[in-house]
Amino acid sequence: MFRCKLVHGSLEQTIRAAWRRPAAYLDRCAAGEGHLVVFDRTLGKPWDEKVFRREATGGVPVTVWGM
């Protein structure tokens, strides 16, 4: 499973909101993993804060990619 989102509000709020429905979908499909790509278009924010890779779990392993 793969999903893309734009940051609205804070990064953490965006990740939580983006992953509610897909986490349930992953469980229903018995998927072994998922990926979430989050695009941060905040002007003036340094790239070293925007680009990251983070592992999370919501029942299944999820890799969150920041760009």
Sequence and secondary structure as in RCSB ss.txt:
>XXXX:A:sequence
MFRCKLVHGSLEQTIRAAWRRPAAYLDRCAAGEGHLVVFDRTLGKPWDEKVFRREATGGVPVTVWGM
>XXXX:A:secstr
 EEEEE  S HHHHHHHHHHHHHHHHHHHT S EEEEEE   TT  HHHH EEEEEESSSEEEEEE 
